Amino acid sequence: MKKRKRTFRHLNQFDRDRIEALLQAGHRQKEIAKVLKVNAGTISREISKHKRKSGCYEADAAHHKAQVARLASKYQGMKIEKHPELRQEIIKGLSACRSPDEIAGRMKQDKQTIRIGKNAVYRWLYSSYGQAYCRFLCTRRHRKRKQKKLSKREMIADAVPLDYRPKEGIHAEGDLFVSARKSETTRSGAIMVVPATGLMIGTMINNRKPVTMTRAVRKIQKKILVTDITLDRGIENRNHRDFGLPVYFCNPHSPWQKPHVEQAIGLLRRWFIKKKTDLRTVSEENLQYYLHILNNKWRKSLEYRSAYEVAMEYGIIQTKNPLCGAKRKVAFGAGI
């Protein structure tokens, strides 16, 4: 099928000079349109919109009016500002700790009549119209972090490499996030993620001793149905034989071999528990509330469903927030 040639174009200063000259010479609008090779309606609209109050058409004044109108015709966040219902829905989603990608993706998934893309939401947020709601976004680092010196790893007995992990089954990845070095505390958080569902489960631990880590892993894995867990070679995992499920280990200094838990901890850091936070200020209730919010987020990788919805479909969990029976709401950003 032949593509139809686009005939529309914007008039420029030269075109308007010719229109003024031809009008003064007594030519009709249809004749002017033929000379300029445009539709007769273009000439009619140009004269009616941009003529002076006296009814006289002047090229310079008409061009100035057209330029001003074009500048004012488009602005950042125009679609959102023109539809109050769409604006309220976006604000409601942002205040519920949902990212622009989640909001836009869910609108598309639900096939809403009036919807918008994530880039348009960001442009609105960064404009004067949506600037007040940027506080609901998680902060992003703009500077490249300097690579730290790699620390020595202690040998773990009977460590089975990740290469031997079977392809079948519901796998999980685990890791710790720790306090800042200057805080002089060993309090940490143990996080486990099920890649198939994006589900994040965790608990706070007072130290990184192998015995404490064993209790934390057993507490977590009793609440979810997984077949094995992938960990790094940190000394806290020395008692992996007591974890109650098969454990596979990444290669030394290879965090990319368990990307889902690394990404989950990064998400937790960006939204709630910032870098260099003293984890003594983060209670178990706070952590469970943060994980509940993140597990309830609509994710693009899950076709804009939440981790809870997918995990319950898989039968990994029976209820939302399995490590916390009663959900206690805490202040947004507490523990930061």
ZADO-1210 file (C-alpha; in nm, 4 decimals, padded with zeros to 6 digits):
<atoms>
<atom x="00.0000" y="00.0000" z="00.0000" code="MET" pos="1"/>
<atom x="00.1354" y="00.3399" z="-00.1012" code="LYS" pos="2"/>
<atom x="00.2025" y="00.5823" z="00.1779" code="LYS" pos="3"/>
<atom x="-00.0059" y="00.8963" z="00.1519" code="ARG" pos="4"/>
<atom x="00.2065" y="01.2068" z="00.1046" code="LYS" pos="5"/>
<atom x="00.1688" y="01.4620" z="00.3815" code="ARG" pos="6"/>
<atom x="00.0659" y="01.7968" z="00.2335" code="THR" pos="7"/>
<atom x="00.0380" y="01.9996" z="00.5533" code="PHE" pos="8"/>
<atom x="00.3152" y="02.2401" z="00.6475" code="ARG" pos="9"/>
<atom x="00.3529" y="02.5457" z="00.8695" code="HIS" pos="10"/>
<atom x="00.3585" y="02.8830" z="00.6988" code="LEU" pos="11"/>
<atom x="00.6776" y="03.0834" z="00.7417" code="ASN" pos="12"/>
<atom x="00.7609" y="03.4542" z="00.7118" code="GLN" pos="13"/>
<atom x="00.8192" y="03.4277" z="00.3351" code="PHE" pos="14"/>
<atom x="00.4759" y="03.2658" z="00.2827" code="ASP" pos="15"/>
<atom x="00.3045" y="03.5363" z="00.4848" code="ARG" pos="16"/>
<atom x="00.4818" y="03.8120" z="00.2874" code="ASP" pos="17"/>
<atom x="00.3466" y="03.6572" z="-00.0338" code="ARG" pos="18"/>
<atom x="-00.0051" y="03.6313" z="00.1152" code="ILE" pos="19"/>
<atom x="00.0030" y="04.0011" z="00.2079" code="GLU" pos="20"/>
<atom x="00.1292" y="04.1007" z="-00.1396" code="ALA" pos="21"/>
<atom x="-00.1270" y="03.8862" z="-00.3239" code="LEU" pos="22"/>
<atom x="-00.4144" y="04.0146" z="-00.1070" code="LEU" pos="23"/>
<atom x="-00.3137" y="04.3745" z="-00.1786" code="GLN" pos="24"/>
<atom x="-00.3025" y="04.2886" z="-00.5505" code="ALA" pos="25"/>
<atom x="-00.6678" y="04.1775" z="-00.5265" code="GLY" pos="26"/>
<atom x="-00.6249" y="03.8002" z="-00.5619" code="HIS" pos="27"/>
<atom x="-00.8785" y="03.5608" z="-00.4077" code="ARG" pos="28"/>
<atom x="-00.7892" y="03.3114" z="-00.1343" code="GLN" pos="29"/>
<atom x="-00.8177" y="03.0108" z="-00.3699" code="LYS" pos="30"/>
<atom x="-00.5715" y="03.1721" z="-00.6088" code="GLU" pos="31"/>
<atom x="-00.3277" y="03.2448" z="-00.3232" code="ILE" pos="32"/>
<atom x="-00.3548" y="02.8808" z="-00.2095" code="ALA" pos="33"/>
<atom x="-00.2596" y="02.7590" z="-00.5576" code="LYS" pos="34"/>
<atom x="00.0435" y="02.9887" z="-00.5662" code="VAL" pos="35"/>
<atom x="00.1627" y="02.8697" z="-00.2223" code="LEU" pos="36"/>
<atom x="00.0658" y="02.5055" z="-00.2989" code="LYS" pos="37"/>
<atom x="-00.1428" y="02.4711" z="00.0158" code="VAL" pos="38"/>
<atom x="-00.5088" y="02.4004" z="00.0882" code="ASN" pos="39"/>
<atom x="-00.7511" y="02.6904" z="00.0545" code="ALA" pos="40"/>
<atom x="-00.8579" y="02.6314" z="00.4167" code="GLY" pos="41"/>
<atom x="-00.5008" y="02.7036" z="00.5304" code="THR" pos="42"/>
<atom x="-00.5153" y="03.0499" z="00.3767" code="ILE" pos="43"/>
<atom x="-00.8638" y="03.1123" z="00.5156" code="SER" pos="44"/>
<atom x="-00.7600" y="03.0161" z="00.8710" code="ARG" pos="45"/>
<atom x="-00.4362" y="03.2141" z="00.8460" code="GLU" pos="46"/>
<atom x="-00.6178" y="03.5358" z="00.7527" code="ILE" pos="47"/>
<atom x="-00.9038" y="03.4970" z="01.0031" code="SER" pos="48"/>
<atom x="-00.6770" y="03.4065" z="01.2977" code="LYS" pos="49"/>
<atom x="-00.3881" y="03.6452" z="01.2458" code="HIS" pos="50"/>
<atom x="-00.5388" y="03.9575" z="01.0936" code="LYS" pos="51"/>
<atom x="-00.5422" y="04.2848" z="01.2876" code="ARG" pos="52"/>
<atom x="-00.8511" y="04.4164" z="01.4679" code="LYS" pos="53"/>
<atom x="-00.9082" y="04.6518" z="01.1766" code="SER" pos="54"/>
<atom x="-00.9437" y="04.3478" z="00.9486" code="GLY" pos="55"/>
<atom x="-00.6209" y="04.4249" z="00.7606" code="CYS" pos="56"/>
<atom x="-00.3688" y="04.1390" z="00.7154" code="TYR" pos="57"/>
<atom x="-00.0034" y="04.2295" z="00.7796" code="GLU" pos="58"/>
<atom x="00.2662" y="03.9647" z="00.7386" code="ALA" pos="59"/>
<atom x="00.4916" y="04.0767" z="01.0279" code="ASP" pos="60"/>
<atom x="00.2075" y="04.0964" z="01.2815" code="ALA" pos="61"/>
<atom x="00.0600" y="03.7664" z="01.1580" code="ALA" pos="62"/>
<atom x="00.3955" y="03.5884" z="01.1895" code="HIS" pos="63"/>
<atom x="00.4443" y="03.7198" z="01.5440" code="HIS" pos="64"/>
<atom x="00.0962" y="03.6020" z="01.6478" code="LYS" pos="65"/>
<atom x="00.1602" y="03.2570" z="01.4957" code="ALA" pos="66"/>
<atom x="00.4947" y="03.2196" z="01.6746" code="GLN" pos="67"/>
<atom x="00.3445" y="03.3144" z="02.0113" code="VAL" pos="68"/>
<atom x="00.0560" y="03.0705" z="01.9587" code="ALA" pos="69"/>
<atom x="00.2959" y="02.7873" z="01.8681" code="ARG" pos="70"/>
<atom x="00.5092" y="02.8493" z="02.1768" code="LEU" pos="71"/>
<atom x="00.2030" y="02.8422" z="02.4014" code="ALA" pos="72"/>
<atom x="00.0432" y="02.5418" z="02.2308" code="SER" pos="73"/>
<atom x="00.2727" y="02.2826" z="02.3937" code="LYS" pos="74"/>
<atom x="00.4187" y="02.2737" z="02.7438" code="TYR" pos="75"/>
<atom x="00.5522" y="02.0115" z="02.9812" code="GLN" pos="76"/>
<atom x="00.2742" y="01.8171" z="03.1465" code="GLY" pos="77"/>
<atom x="00.0042" y="01.9620" z="02.9193" code="MET" pos="78"/>
<atom x="-00.1972" y="01.6385" z="02.8963" code="LYS" pos="79"/>
<atom x="-00.1908" y="01.5864" z="03.2726" code="ILE" pos="80"/>
<atom x="-00.2930" y="01.9452" z="03.3456" code="GLU" pos="81"/>
<atom x="-00.5777" y="01.9285" z="03.0931" code="LYS" pos="82"/>
<atom x="-00.7269" y="01.6151" z="03.2554" code="HIS" pos="83"/>
<atom x="-00.7857" y="01.6638" z="03.6313" code="PRO" pos="84"/>
<atom x="-00.8868" y="01.2969" z="03.6799" code="GLU" pos="85"/>
<atom x="-00.5578" y="01.1795" z="03.5290" code="LEU" pos="86"/>
<atom x="-00.3667" y="01.4283" z="03.7440" code="ARG" pos="87"/>
<atom x="-00.5362" y="01.3087" z="04.0632" code="GLN" pos="88"/>
<atom x="-00.4695" y="00.9443" z="03.9763" code="GLU" pos="89"/>
<atom x="-00.0983" y="01.0143" z="03.9234" code="ILE" pos="90"/>
<atom x="-00.0704" y="01.2106" z="04.2498" code="ILE" pos="91"/>
<atom x="-00.2514" y="00.9318" z="04.4352" code="LYS" pos="92"/>
<atom x="-00.0134" y="00.6733" z="04.2911" code="GLY" pos="93"/>
<atom x="00.2969" y="00.8792" z="04.3733" code="LEU" pos="94"/>
<atom x="00.1826" y="00.9369" z="04.7314" code="SER" pos="95"/>
<atom x="00.1372" y="00.5575" z="04.7633" code="ALA" pos="96"/>
<atom x="00.5103" y="00.5109" z="04.6848" code="CYS" pos="97"/>
<atom x="00.4493" y="00.4035" z="04.3261" code="ARG" pos="98"/>
<atom x="00.6957" y="00.5053" z="04.0568" code="SER" pos="99"/>
<atom x="00.5901" y="00.6765" z="03.7295" code="PRO" pos="100"/>
<atom x="00.6727" y="00.3526" z="03.5468" code="ASP" pos="101"/>
<atom x="00.4310" y="00.1589" z="03.7681" code="GLU" pos="102"/>
<atom x="00.1539" y="00.4147" z="03.7280" code="ILE" pos="103"/>
<atom x="00.1885" y="00.4415" z="03.3498" code="ALA" pos="104"/>
<atom x="00.2241" y="00.0653" z="03.3060" code="GLY" pos="105"/>
<atom x="-00.0838" y="-00.0110" z="03.5134" code="ARG" pos="106"/>
<atom x="-00.2877" y="00.2398" z="03.3102" code="MET" pos="107"/>
<atom x="-00.1818" y="00.0611" z="02.9917" code="LYS" pos="108"/>
<atom x="-00.2520" y="-00.2816" z="03.1445" code="GLN" pos="109"/>
<atom x="-00.6018" y="-00.1693" z="03.2487" code="ASP" pos="110"/>
<atom x="-00.6571" y="-00.0170" z="02.9005" code="LYS" pos="111"/>
<atom x="-00.7675" y="00.3180" z="03.0367" code="GLN" pos="112"/>
<atom x="-00.9121" y="00.5596" z="02.7827" code="THR" pos="113"/>
<atom x="-00.7009" y="00.8493" z="02.9045" code="ILE" pos="114"/>
<atom x="-00.3527" y="00.7319" z="02.9945" code="ARG" pos="115"/>
<atom x="00.0047" y="00.8541" z="02.9718" code="ILE" pos="116"/>
<atom x="00.3600" y="00.7202" z="02.9456" code="GLY" pos="117"/>
<atom x="00.6210" y="00.7211" z="03.2205" code="LYS" pos="118"/>
<atom x="00.8426" y="00.9763" z="03.0394" code="ASN" pos="119"/>
<atom x="00.5524" y="01.2203" z="03.0210" code="ALA" pos="120"/>
<atom x="00.4934" y="01.1750" z="03.3957" code="VAL" pos="121"/>
<atom x="00.8595" y="01.2532" z="03.4649" code="TYR" pos="122"/>
<atom x="00.8448" y="01.5624" z="03.2409" code="ARG" pos="123"/>
<atom x="00.5390" y="01.6822" z="03.4324" code="TRP" pos="124"/>
<atom x="00.7114" y="01.6190" z="03.7655" code="LEU" pos="125"/>
<atom x="01.0198" y="01.8130" z="03.6617" code="TYR" pos="126"/>
<atom x="00.8105" y="02.1054" z="03.5355" code="SER" pos="127"/>
<atom x="00.6690" y="02.3845" z="03.7499" code="SER" pos="128"/>
<atom x="00.3291" y="02.2083" z="03.7533" code="TYR" pos="129"/>
<atom x="00.4436" y="01.8877" z="03.9210" code="GLY" pos="130"/>
<atom x="00.7517" y="02.0050" z="04.1088" code="GLN" pos="131"/>
<atom x="00.5740" y="01.9807" z="04.4449" code="ALA" pos="132"/>
<atom x="00.5272" y="01.6040" z="04.4003" code="TYR" pos="133"/>
<atom x="00.8930" y="01.5191" z="04.3309" code="CYS" pos="134"/>
<atom x="00.9301" y="01.4451" z="04.7020" code="ARG" pos="135"/>
<atom x="00.7489" y="01.1161" z="04.6428" code="PHE" pos="136"/>
<atom x="01.0221" y="00.9930" z="04.4047" code="LEU" pos="137"/>
<atom x="01.3104" y="00.7823" z="04.5345" code="CYS" pos="138"/>
<atom x="01.6453" y="00.9633" z="04.5102" code="THR" pos="139"/>
<atom x="01.8957" y="00.8633" z="04.2415" code="ARG" pos="140"/>
<atom x="02.2725" y="00.8848" z="04.2568" code="ARG" pos="141"/>
<atom x="02.4237" y="01.1004" z="03.9788" code="HIS" pos="142"/>
<atom x="02.7892" y="01.0493" z="04.0517" code="ARG" pos="143"/>
<atom x="02.9766" y="00.7341" z="03.9758" code="LYS" pos="144"/>
<atom x="03.0915" y="00.5638" z="04.2925" code="ARG" pos="145"/>
<atom x="03.4571" y="00.4838" z="04.3349" code="LYS" pos="146"/>
<atom x="03.5393" y="00.1132" z="04.3311" code="GLN" pos="147"/>
<atom x="03.6358" y="-00.0048" z="04.6773" code="LYS" pos="148"/>
<atom x="03.9234" y="-00.2401" z="04.7413" code="LYS" pos="149"/>
<atom x="03.8120" y="-00.6006" z="04.7362" code="LEU" pos="150"/>
<atom x="03.8295" y="-00.7668" z="05.0760" code="SER" pos="151"/>
<atom x="03.9622" y="-01.1150" z="05.1380" code="LYS" pos="152"/>
<atom x="03.7089" y="-01.3962" z="05.1563" code="ARG" pos="153"/>
<atom x="03.7321" y="-01.6800" z="05.4059" code="GLU" pos="154"/>
<atom x="03.6850" y="-02.0344" z="05.2884" code="MET" pos="155"/>
<atom x="03.3469" y="-02.1976" z="05.3562" code="ILE" pos="156"/>
<atom x="03.3426" y="-02.5735" z="05.4005" code="ALA" pos="157"/>
<atom x="03.1333" y="-02.7812" z="05.1588" code="ASP" pos="158"/>
<atom x="03.0378" y="-02.4779" z="04.9489" code="ALA" pos="159"/>
<atom x="02.8534" y="-02.5965" z="04.6370" code="VAL" pos="160"/>
<atom x="02.9127" y="-02.3617" z="04.3386" code="PRO" pos="161"/>
<atom x="02.6164" y="-02.2009" z="04.1638" code="LEU" pos="162"/>
<atom x="02.6931" y="-02.3999" z="03.8466" code="ASP" pos="163"/>
<atom x="02.5550" y="-02.7130" z="04.0161" code="TYR" pos="164"/>
<atom x="02.2161" y="-02.5609" z="04.0970" code="ARG" pos="165"/>
<atom x="01.9383" y="-02.7489" z="03.9105" code="PRO" pos="166"/>
<atom x="01.7304" y="-02.5563" z="03.6593" code="LYS" pos="167"/>
<atom x="01.4019" y="-02.6881" z="03.7969" code="GLU" pos="168"/>
<atom x="01.2434" y="-02.5624" z="04.1168" code="GLY" pos="169"/>
<atom x="01.1673" y="-02.2306" z="04.2837" code="ILE" pos="170"/>
<atom x="01.5010" y="-02.0652" z="04.3576" code="HIS" pos="171"/>
<atom x="01.5727" y="-01.7854" z="04.6041" code="ALA" pos="172"/>
<atom x="01.8592" y="-01.5408" z="04.6494" code="GLU" pos="173"/>
<atom x="01.9764" y="-01.4031" z="04.9836" code="GLY" pos="174"/>
<atom x="02.2083" y="-01.1320" z="05.1104" code="ASP" pos="175"/>
<atom x="02.2678" y="-00.8820" z="05.3916" code="LEU" pos="176"/>
<atom x="02.2509" y="-00.5032" z="05.3971" code="PHE" pos="177"/>
<atom x="02.4626" y="-00.3511" z="05.6725" code="VAL" pos="178"/>
<atom x="02.5032" y="-00.0297" z="05.8692" code="SER" pos="179"/>
<atom x="02.7599" y="00.2339" z="05.7839" code="ALA" pos="180"/>
<atom x="03.1114" y="00.1537" z="05.9030" code="ARG" pos="181"/>
<atom x="03.1259" y="00.4674" z="06.1162" code="LYS" pos="182"/>
<atom x="02.8131" y="00.3692" z="06.3093" code="SER" pos="183"/>
<atom x="03.0101" y="00.1062" z="06.5091" code="GLU" pos="184"/>
<atom x="02.7259" y="-00.1470" z="06.5086" code="THR" pos="185"/>
<atom x="02.6882" y="-00.4925" z="06.3593" code="THR" pos="186"/>
<atom x="02.3084" y="-00.4681" z="06.3231" code="ARG" pos="187"/>
<atom x="02.2083" y="-00.5753" z="05.9733" code="SER" pos="188"/>
<atom x="01.9135" y="-00.6841" z="05.7660" code="GLY" pos="189"/>
<atom x="01.8778" y="-01.0268" z="05.6022" code="ALA" pos="190"/>
<atom x="01.6850" y="-01.0202" z="05.2732" code="ILE" pos="191"/>
<atom x="01.5660" y="-01.3119" z="05.0601" code="MET" pos="192"/>
<atom x="01.4171" y="-01.2669" z="04.7114" code="VAL" pos="193"/>
<atom x="01.2314" y="-01.5178" z="04.4924" code="VAL" pos="194"/>
<atom x="01.3320" y="-01.4168" z="04.1339" code="PRO" pos="195"/>
<atom x="01.0308" y="-01.5878" z="03.9725" code="ALA" pos="196"/>
<atom x="00.7930" y="-01.3582" z="04.1611" code="THR" pos="197"/>
<atom x="01.0053" y="-01.0623" z="04.2790" code="GLY" pos="198"/>
<atom x="00.8889" y="-01.1309" z="04.6361" code="LEU" pos="199"/>
<atom x="01.1093" y="-00.9760" z="04.9079" code="MET" pos="200"/>
<atom x="01.1184" y="-01.1310" z="05.2557" code="ILE" pos="201"/>
<atom x="01.3508" y="-01.0156" z="05.5318" code="GLY" pos="202"/>
<atom x="01.4236" y="-00.9625" z="05.8978" code="THR" pos="203"/>
<atom x="01.6599" y="-00.7548" z="06.1115" code="MET" pos="204"/>
<atom x="01.9505" y="-00.9272" z="06.2884" code="ILE" pos="205"/>
<atom x="02.1633" y="-00.7859" z="06.5711" code="ASN" pos="206"/>
<atom x="02.4962" y="-00.9232" z="06.4434" code="ASN" pos="207"/>
<atom x="02.6499" y="-01.1135" z="06.1546" code="ARG" pos="208"/>
<atom x="02.7513" y="-01.4227" z="06.3453" code="LYS" pos="209"/>
<atom x="02.6863" y="-01.7568" z="06.1657" code="PRO" pos="210"/>
<atom x="02.4493" y="-01.8690" z="06.4418" code="VAL" pos="211"/>
<atom x="02.2403" y="-01.5508" z="06.4105" code="THR" pos="212"/>
<atom x="02.2323" y="-01.5831" z="06.0327" code="MET" pos="213"/>
<atom x="02.1139" y="-01.9433" z="06.0622" code="THR" pos="214"/>
<atom x="01.8208" y="-01.8398" z="06.2832" code="ARG" pos="215"/>
<atom x="01.7276" y="-01.5613" z="06.0411" code="ALA" pos="216"/>
<atom x="01.7331" y="-01.7867" z="05.7328" code="VAL" pos="217"/>
<atom x="01.5298" y="-02.0580" z="05.9050" code="ARG" pos="218"/>
<atom x="01.2760" y="-01.7966" z="06.0175" code="LYS" pos="219"/>
<atom x="01.2382" y="-01.6665" z="05.6620" code="ILE" pos="220"/>
<atom x="01.2351" y="-01.9966" z="05.4741" code="GLN" pos="221"/>
<atom x="00.9646" y="-02.1448" z="05.6994" code="LYS" pos="222"/>
<atom x="00.7248" y="-01.8762" z="05.5716" code="LYS" pos="223"/>
<atom x="00.7837" y="-01.9250" z="05.1978" code="ILE" pos="224"/>
<atom x="00.7983" y="-02.2284" z="04.9694" code="LEU" pos="225"/>
<atom x="01.1351" y="-02.2415" z="04.7883" code="VAL" pos="226"/>
<atom x="01.3588" y="-02.5317" z="04.6871" code="THR" pos="227"/>
<atom x="01.7031" y="-02.3723" z="04.7374" code="ASP" pos="228"/>
<atom x="01.8849" y="-02.0469" z="04.8087" code="ILE" pos="229"/>
<atom x="02.1810" y="-01.8719" z="04.6451" code="THR" pos="230"/>
<atom x="02.4215" y="-01.6791" z="04.8705" code="LEU" pos="231"/>
<atom x="02.7602" y="-01.5125" z="04.8551" code="ASP" pos="232"/>
<atom x="03.0686" y="-01.6436" z="05.0359" code="ARG" pos="233"/>
<atom x="03.0414" y="-01.4168" z="05.3401" code="GLY" pos="234"/>
<atom x="03.1543" y="-01.5710" z="05.6677" code="ILE" pos="235"/>
<atom x="02.8028" y="-01.5302" z="05.8105" code="GLU" pos="236"/>
<atom x="02.6975" y="-01.8186" z="05.5822" code="ASN" pos="237"/>
<atom x="02.9495" y="-02.0617" z="05.7312" code="ARG" pos="238"/>
<atom x="02.6743" y="-02.2737" z="05.8937" code="ASN" pos="239"/>
<atom x="02.4841" y="-02.3184" z="05.5666" code="HIS" pos="240"/>
<atom x="02.4296" y="-02.6883" z="05.6394" code="ARG" pos="241"/>
<atom x="02.1900" y="-02.5854" z="05.9201" code="ASP" pos="242"/>
<atom x="01.9757" y="-02.3569" z="05.7025" code="PHE" pos="243"/>
<atom x="01.7168" y="-02.6270" z="05.6329" code="GLY" pos="244"/>
<atom x="01.7374" y="-02.6171" z="05.2510" code="LEU" pos="245"/>
<atom x="02.0061" y="-02.6637" z="04.9816" code="PRO" pos="246"/>
<atom x="02.2461" y="-02.3683" z="04.9493" code="VAL" pos="247"/>
<atom x="02.4488" y="-02.2728" z="04.6399" code="TYR" pos="248"/>
<atom x="02.7275" y="-02.0149" z="04.6445" code="PHE" pos="249"/>
<atom x="02.8325" y="-01.7461" z="04.3982" code="CYS" pos="250"/>
<atom x="03.1929" y="-01.7180" z="04.2854" code="ASN" pos="251"/>
<atom x="03.4117" y="-01.4878" z="04.5003" code="PRO" pos="252"/>
<atom x="03.3525" y="-01.1154" z="04.4293" code="HIS" pos="253"/>
<atom x="03.0675" y="-01.1937" z="04.1875" code="SER" pos="254"/>
<atom x="02.7522" y="-01.0193" z="04.3168" code="PRO" pos="255"/>
<atom x="02.6067" y="-01.0159" z="03.9633" code="TRP" pos="256"/>
<atom x="02.5398" y="-01.3894" z="03.9998" code="GLN" pos="257"/>
<atom x="02.2529" y="-01.3038" z="04.2383" code="LYS" pos="258"/>
<atom x="02.1190" y="-00.9888" z="04.0667" code="PRO" pos="259"/>
<atom x="01.7629" y="-01.0014" z="04.2004" code="HIS" pos="260"/>
<atom x="01.8533" y="-00.9656" z="04.5672" code="VAL" pos="261"/>
<atom x="02.1118" y="-00.6962" z="04.4844" code="GLU" pos="262"/>
<atom x="01.8445" y="-00.5043" z="04.2963" code="GLN" pos="263"/>
<atom x="01.5955" y="-00.5538" z="04.5804" code="ALA" pos="264"/>
<atom x="01.8378" y="-00.4153" z="04.8398" code="ILE" pos="265"/>
<atom x="01.9094" y="-00.1215" z="04.6086" code="GLY" pos="266"/>
<atom x="01.5356" y="-00.0556" z="04.5831" code="LEU" pos="267"/>
<atom x="01.5019" y="-00.0686" z="04.9617" code="LEU" pos="268"/>
<atom x="01.7953" y="00.1702" z="04.9949" code="ARG" pos="269"/>
<atom x="01.6615" y="00.4199" z="04.7427" code="ARG" pos="270"/>
<atom x="01.3110" y="00.4350" z="04.8861" code="TRP" pos="271"/>
<atom x="01.3553" y="00.4013" z="05.2607" code="PHE" pos="272"/>
<atom x="01.6868" y="00.3015" z="05.4218" code="ILE" pos="273"/>
<atom x="01.9451" y="00.5347" z="05.2716" code="LYS" pos="274"/>
<atom x="02.3151" y="00.4620" z="05.2512" code="LYS" pos="275"/>
<atom x="02.5169" y="00.5318" z="05.5683" code="LYS" pos="276"/>
<atom x="02.2078" y="00.4748" z="05.7827" code="THR" pos="277"/>
<atom x="02.2673" y="00.3415" z="06.1334" code="ASP" pos="278"/>
<atom x="02.0426" y="00.0326" z="06.1319" code="LEU" pos="279"/>
<atom x="01.9896" y="00.0632" z="06.5070" code="ARG" pos="280"/>
<atom x="01.7300" y="00.3254" z="06.4125" code="THR" pos="281"/>
<atom x="01.5391" y="00.0760" z="06.1919" code="VAL" pos="282"/>
<atom x="01.3013" y="-00.1495" z="06.3853" code="SER" pos="283"/>
<atom x="01.1624" y="-00.4850" z="06.2725" code="GLU" pos="284"/>
<atom x="00.8173" y="-00.3229" z="06.2278" code="GLU" pos="285"/>
<atom x="00.9675" y="-00.0558" z="06.0038" code="ASN" pos="286"/>
<atom x="01.1433" y="-00.3118" z="05.7841" code="LEU" pos="287"/>
<atom x="00.8283" y="-00.5223" z="05.7458" code="GLN" pos="288"/>
<atom x="00.6276" y="-00.2139" z="05.6520" code="TYR" pos="289"/>
<atom x="00.8876" y="-00.1125" z="05.3908" code="TYR" pos="290"/>
<atom x="00.8924" y="-00.4618" z="05.2405" code="LEU" pos="291"/>
<atom x="00.5112" y="-00.4655" z="05.2371" code="HIS" pos="292"/>
<atom x="00.5082" y="-00.1446" z="05.0292" code="ILE" pos="293"/>
<atom x="00.7720" y="-00.2744" z="04.7841" code="LEU" pos="294"/>
<atom x="00.6005" y="-00.6133" z="04.7452" code="ASN" pos="295"/>
<atom x="00.2765" y="-00.4324" z="04.6702" code="ASN" pos="296"/>
<atom x="00.4296" y="-00.2245" z="04.3889" code="LYS" pos="297"/>
<atom x="00.3236" y="-00.2924" z="04.0301" code="TRP" pos="298"/>
<atom x="00.6280" y="-00.4074" z="03.8346" code="ARG" pos="299"/>
<atom x="00.6965" y="-00.4004" z="03.4641" code="LYS" pos="300"/>
<atom x="00.8789" y="-00.7363" z="03.4827" code="SER" pos="301"/>
<atom x="00.5613" y="-00.8926" z="03.6269" code="LEU" pos="302"/>
<atom x="00.3319" y="-00.7370" z="03.3628" code="GLU" pos="303"/>
<atom x="00.2418" y="-00.4609" z="03.6103" code="TYR" pos="304"/>
<atom x="00.1279" y="-00.6954" z="03.8829" code="ARG" pos="305"/>
<atom x="00.2587" y="-00.6930" z="04.2384" code="SER" pos="306"/>
<atom x="00.4999" y="-00.9502" z="04.3835" code="ALA" pos="307"/>
<atom x="00.2266" y="-01.0526" z="04.6283" code="TYR" pos="308"/>
<atom x="-00.0155" y="-01.1344" z="04.3468" code="GLU" pos="309"/>
<atom x="00.2377" y="-01.3477" z="04.1565" code="VAL" pos="310"/>
<atom x="00.3713" y="-01.5214" z="04.4701" code="ALA" pos="311"/>
<atom x="00.0219" y="-01.6229" z="04.5757" code="MET" pos="312"/>
<atom x="-00.0422" y="-01.7596" z="04.2259" code="GLU" pos="313"/>
<atom x="00.2740" y="-01.9717" z="04.2547" code="TYR" pos="314"/>
<atom x="00.1687" y="-02.0874" z="04.6025" code="GLY" pos="315"/>
<atom x="00.4892" y="-01.9524" z="04.7574" code="ILE" pos="316"/>
<atom x="00.2938" y="-01.7612" z="05.0219" code="ILE" pos="317"/>
<atom x="-00.0595" y="-01.7901" z="05.1543" code="GLN" pos="318"/>
<atom x="-00.1095" y="-01.4334" z="05.2841" code="THR" pos="319"/>
<atom x="00.0498" y="-01.0946" z="05.2272" code="LYS" pos="320"/>
<atom x="00.3436" y="-00.9908" z="05.4476" code="ASN" pos="321"/>
<atom x="00.4037" y="-01.3414" z="05.5900" code="PRO" pos="322"/>
<atom x="00.6639" y="-01.2356" z="05.8485" code="LEU" pos="323"/>
<atom x="00.4389" y="-00.9726" z="06.0059" code="CYS" pos="324"/>
<atom x="00.0920" y="-01.0764" z="06.1184" code="GLY" pos="325"/>
<atom x="-00.0407" y="-00.7274" z="06.2022" code="ALA" pos="326"/>
<atom x="00.0674" y="-00.4473" z="05.9750" code="LYS" pos="327"/>
<atom x="00.1563" y="-00.1391" z="06.1726" code="ARG" pos="328"/>
<atom x="00.1800" y="00.1785" z="05.9684" code="LYS" pos="329"/>
<atom x="00.4867" y="00.3888" z="06.0350" code="VAL" pos="330"/>
<atom x="00.5843" y="00.7315" z="05.9091" code="ALA" pos="331"/>
<atom x="00.7108" y="00.7451" z="05.5504" code="PHE" pos="332"/>
<atom x="01.0903" y="00.7406" z="05.5490" code="GLY" pos="333"/>
<atom x="01.1226" y="00.6448" z="05.9175" code="ALA" pos="334"/>
<atom x="01.4648" y="00.5094" z="05.9952" code="GLY" pos="335"/>
<atom x="01.6365" y="00.7280" z="05.7385" code="ILE" pos="336"/>
</atoms>
